[in-house]
Amino acid sequence: MEMAEGLIAIAIWLPVLAALLCYFGRSYGLRNAIAWITGIALALVSLALLAIGPFDYQPSGILGVSWDQVVTVADFALLGLILYIGLKNKHALITVLTLIQLVVLVYFDFFTGEHTAVNPAFVIDNLAIIMSLIINIIGSLICIYGVRYIAEHEEHHPVEKSRQPRFMFWLVIFLAAMNGLVFSNSLLWLYFFWEVTTLCSFELIGHNLDKEAVANACRALWMNMVGGVAFILAIVYLASSLPGQPLAIRTLLALPGGATGTVLFAVALLVFAGFTKSAQMPFQSWLLGAMVAPTPVSALLHSSTMVKAGVYLVVRMAPAYQGTYLSDLVAVAGAFTFLAASVLAVTQSNAKRVLAYSTIANLGLIIACAGINTPVAISAAIALIIFHAVSKGLLFLSTGVIEHNIGSRDIEDMGGLVDRMPVTTIIVAIGVLSMFLPPFGMLVGKWASLEASTQLPLVALMFVLASAVTALFWIKWLGRLMEGEPGLARMKPEKMAPHYVVSLGGLALGAVVLGMFVVPIMNKLVAPAVEVAYKTSGLFTQGGAIVAQTASKTIGAFTAWPLFVVLAVAILAFWLLFKPEKASIRPIYLCGENTGELDSTSFLSTADQAVESSLSNYYFSSSLNENKLNKVGNVIAIMVIIMLLGVTVI
């Protein structure tokens, strides 16, 4: 047990120490060494936690002071820093939202009486272990990638004084905050780590310090502070509704019959806080604005940390609101975001914006599964959290490498990339295919979610429509990447820095391996988390079928192994039909309208004017206006959220 407790201390304090060394150690070599050592250590810690299994941990105080008191002081210090940021940037919303939290926190700590201590403060259960694996393995790979990327970033965007130490400080400290967040049983501790991630996102999004970066960082801060206000209000409501009981996640999940009355309203506030952190509509603009930040920030926010904190909280709370109207409306809200964000992704040619909308959409799908709130749906949600983190982290990091090489993140500029950057293109293709094709885990998760949604026809309809649209924008991007260009000789595999080889190669290998072992992962990793939360057994069979059962009936079934056969046949057919040969790339044929020689790529247009032909994807710009769609979507999302909160007080 002492070893297990030591692992928790390492998971939280090692990134803090590493972040400080990165900040004060001004040499690239030192930061590089710290990133590698810390990343390897954290990955091993998460694997060790997986081997040990679930346990509780109550840390002792320090110098006679309890950790509860330390966290309380840290809360006020953190909010004071955010208040300073709001005043410095003359941002009224940040200032007001921070003052509200400060006032509520003062009231809670000094005017609501003595609070029951939470024991244990940390609960490392199956879901926490899954989140730890995501944070410490994928997050560490992103940090290793980041130490090299940010050095190259400053070569492309020279600055008077290097900001690499500051960048790595906030990147690494993020991992400490996320570990503390997913391990916390105390809601007050979770609230503290929650707001630390908010501050980290502000600092990282605004890294470049230009007007656009600062504006988007402030937007991210105030939108997440809205969630922070909801979070602290939930704590106050729970304190008044559950007198004498500890403010702990375990307390909420152990309530007989689930949450009711004021407690259910407090749970709804926590769910709302999860919506803001996960950039659900109408809060999606902060995550889109985060695209101005360097690529490692995008990858960290979208895959393994920031946004996953939101869906983690919504999924964690799901058993407390099971069987309520709140649960149904959570499903509707998530499904609507899944559909709306998927449609918006189709309109984008900027690769990072496609990935951003795709992230928002998939987070909506996860939240919808939490709202459906059956064992099958929750198993789908957890599976999607795992597989989305790997695939999306891979895609963001790959996009960063492409941008550094071609100077653009526009999909239309990536035509013929298979000839210019064959290795990177293959890696991107793996990431894209892993998002929607068998036997990769994302498809298994989506299939299970679709099956679970049959009890809510409106949600099921939105799932079907969104899934179809999802395939469209992925195929458009993949087609552009794999498009050969006439006259462009095939190049030798490009060279990559070791940081990129390890991070991209590790995530690509992870996507393939996780796909190959999706059934054991569902049975051995996901099923235990669901079985404990929903008191079920026999959730998944060993033979490859994913089966969720209650005591009386089977409520879902899905067989995964045949998908491997489908994939093998598809790969073989593709190779036989489209085996790449330099001689097979021909000039564009324009039905005899080529000007001049047959290898010409221009044609005669109006008034016999020679016009150069071009190929591009279609982005529906005339029929699907992004701004209008966002406005309409925001109005609908606000109405759903009002109903979501309203049903808990009626």
Secondary structure as UniProt FT lines:
FT   HELIX           2..24
FT   HELIX           28..52
FT   STRAND          55..57
FT   TURN            63..64
FT   HELIX           67..88
FT   TURN            89..90
FT   HELIX           92..111
FT   STRAND          122..124
FT   HELIX           126..133
FT   HELIX           134..138
FT   HELIX           139..156
FT   HELIX           164..183
FT   HELIX           187..205
FT   TURN            206..208
FT   HELIX           211..241
FT   TURN            243..244
FT   HELIX           249..253
FT   TURN            256..257
FT   HELIX           261..277
FT   TURN            278..279
FT   TURN            281..282
FT   HELIX           285..289
FT   HELIX           290..292
FT   HELIX           295..299
FT   HELIX           300..304
FT   HELIX           306..317
FT   HELIX           318..321
FT   TURN            322..323
FT   HELIX           325..346
FT   HELIX           351..372
FT   HELIX           375..406
FT   HELIX           411..414
FT   TURN            415..416
FT   HELIX           417..420
FT   HELIX           422..433
FT   TURN            434..436
FT   TURN            438..439
FT   HELIX           441..452
FT   HELIX           453..455
FT   HELIX           457..482
FT   TURN            486..487
FT   HELIX           498..516
FT   HELIX           518..521
FT   HELIX           522..526
FT   HELIX           527..534
FT   TURN            542..543
FT   STRAND          545..549
FT   STRAND          554..559
FT   HELIX           562..577
FT   HELIX           582..584
FT   TURN            591..592
FT   TURN            598..599
FT   STRAND          602..604
FT   HELIX           606..608
FT   STRAND          610..612
FT   TURN            621..623
FT   HELIX           626..646
FT   TURN            647..649
//
